[in-house]
């Protein structure tokens, strides 16, 4: 998954993760009894049980991330990747198979991180999209980007990425100019490539740690804005449902005089 895709996914889960990822504040793991109870409630469709399982297993994500030999700028990035893996693990865990949740989640988190690191390493080896790869019938050079544009295999993925970019761009006006610039470069919100914090620091002639601080501050603003919108949406839905329920009660049962 691209950084953009990961970012968009985490925005959907933001009310669960915001305070914990922002402060690296990871609650204690659940006891066996508490975990079993939460899993049973999750099986019955309780969203609060899902949230509880995610939040109380974030410490596991930090533990897995520490296994990797990381540069400073990669830690926060891999915590986010690991959080995505944890959510995936909670959503796909099957207790009846006899595996402990922590064991299963650790594997999923580690695999998610490994896939991300491999994809990142591969992207560094990829040839330039503008590099000529051949000529057409008229003798004009064909670049790799021309070949990719003609290939509709990844059309769905491209459409999804465009939707994700548009969704995130809706909130950029809430940010300062420098915050907008860094997020745009980081996640390729202008359609360009995603870039690392170090690459952004070099381009803007500032320190990598300063880029990281600005990125965190900008994400925090977006997280809170989207969380507020989500709460308003839920409140509006509940109010509408209550109003419709009240109207049905006033009308009485069908067929009543």
N, C-alpha and C positions, 0 to 999 in steps of 0.2 A: 504494500500500500504506500502511496506517495505521502509526503508530509502534508500536502493539502487535504488528501482523503482522510488522513488520521486526524487532522485538525477539525475537519467538518464532523467527523464521527464523535470526537470528544465534546464538541459543542452540544450535541444531542444529549450527552450524559452529564452536562456541566453542573447541574444542581447537586449531583452526588460528589463530584471530584474537586470542585473549585477550591474550597478552603483547605483541603488536605494537600493537593498538589502545589498550591501556592506557597504554603508554609512548610512543606515536607513534614506535616504533622500527621503521623500515622497512628491510629488507635491500636490498642492491644488486640491481639487475635481473640476470637470467640472461644469459649470453652467447648468441649465436645457436645455437651447438652445444648448449649445455645446455638451451635452450628447446626445440629440435627433438627432443632425446632425451626430455625430459619429456612433450612432446606425444604422442610415439609410445607411451610407456609409458601415458599417460592413455588413448589409443585402445584399448589392450589391457586397460583396466580397472584400472590400478594406482592405488589411492586416495592413496598417498604422492606420486605424480607430480602429482595434482590439488592436494594441499596445497602442494607446492613451488611450483607455478605461481601459486597464490593469494598466498602469503606474499611471493614475490619480485616481485609486481606491485602491492603495497600502496603503494609510493612513487608509482606512477602515479595512484592515487586521490587522494593528497595534492596532487599537481600539478594535477589537474582541479579539485579543490575550491578551490584558490587563485585560479582564474579568476573566481570569483564574488565580488561585493561583499558581504561578510558582516559581521554583528555578531559579537561575541566568542562569544555563546552558541550561534550557529548552526554554528560550525566543527566541533565534535565531532559534532553531529547529522548534518551532511552527510558527514563521514568515514564514519559508520556507514551512511548511505544509499549512499555510493559503494562501500563494501565489499560491500554487497548486490549492487550492479550488477556489480562485478568477479566475484563468484562466479557470477552469471548468465552473464557473458561467457565465463568459463572453461568452463562447462558446455555452452554452445551454439556455441563456436568451431569453425569448419570450415576447417582449413588448406588443403584442396584448392581452395578458392575463390581462393587467391592473396593474400589480405589478411594483413598482419602482425597478430599477436596484440595488440600494443600499440595499433595503430590501431583495431582492432575494439573492444578493451576500453575505450579512451578514449571512443569514441562511446556505448557501452552505459552506462558510468558517468555520462557527462554527461546522457544522456537520462533516466536514473533520477533524477538530481538535479533536472532540470528538471520532470519529472512530479510529483515530491514538492513542489517549490516552488509549482507551479501549483495543486495540490490544497490546499496550505496556504493559499494566497491566496484560493481559492474558498471554503474553509470559513469564512473571516473575513467573507465577504459573505452567507453563508447566513442566512436568517431564523430566528428562534427557533422551536424545535420546539413551544413552547407557544403560539405566536401563532395566533389564530383564522384559519381559512381559509374558513369557510363555516358553514352550519347544517344539521342533519339534518331529517328529516320532522317531528319533534316540536318543531322550533324551537330545539333545543339547539346551542350552538356546537361546531364540530368543529375541533380543533387539528391542526396538521401531523403531530404524533406519532401521532394516531389514524389518519390516512391511511396513514402509513408502516407502522403495525402491521398494517393490513389488507392490505397489499401483500406477497405472498410472493415477489416477484422476488429479494430479497436474503436469503432464508431460509438458504441454504447459507453465505453469508458471515457471517451472524449466528451460526450454529452454530459455525463455525470460530473466530470471535473468542471465543466463550464457552469453547471448548476451550483456546484459547491462554491466556486469563485464568486458567482453573483450573490449567493446568500451571505457570504462573509463581507463582500464589498458594501452591502447595505448598511453595515455598522461602522465603516471606516471613518465617516464624518465625525464620529464621537472622539476620534483620536487627534493628537497633535500631528503636525506635518512630519516630524522626524519619526514618530511612531508608525504613521501610515507608510512611510517609505521603507522602513525596516520590515514590517510585516509583508508588504508587497514583494520585496526582494526575497524574503525568507520562504514564502509559500507560492511564489510565482503567480500572484493575484492579477498581474497584468498580462498573463499568458506567456510570460517568459519562464526560464528554468528556475527551479527552486535552488537556493544558495545557502551555504553554511554561514554561521555567525562569523567565522574567521574571514570568509570571502567578503562579507558585508563590511566588516571592520576595515579591511584593506581598501575597499572601494571608497568608503566614506572618511578614511584617515582618522579613525577613532579606535579605541581599544576593544578587543573582543569582549571583555567583561562588561564594558559600557553597552555594547550591542545587546548582550544577554539581559542586562537590567531593563533596558528600554523594551525589549521583546516581552519580558515578563509583565511589565507595567501595562503594556498595550493589551496583552492577552487577558490580563485581569479585568481591564475595562470592558472588553468584549464579552467575557464570561458573565460579568454582572449584568450587562445590558441584555444579553440573551436570556439569562435566568429571570430577570424582571419580566421580560416579554412572555416567557413561558408561564410564569405564575399568573400574569394577567389573563392569558389565554385559558388556563385551567379554571380561574375564578369566573370568567365569563361563561364558560361551558357549564359550570355547576349552577350558576345563577339562572341560565336559560333552562336547564333541566328542572330546577326547582320550580320555576315559573310555569313550565308546561305541566308539571305534576299537579300544581295547585289548580290550574285551569281544568284539568281532567277531573279533579275532585269536585270542583264547583259544578261542572256539567253533569256529574252523576253517571251511573252506568248506562250503557247503551240500552235504549228501549224503555228507560224510566219515563214516567209521565211528566 
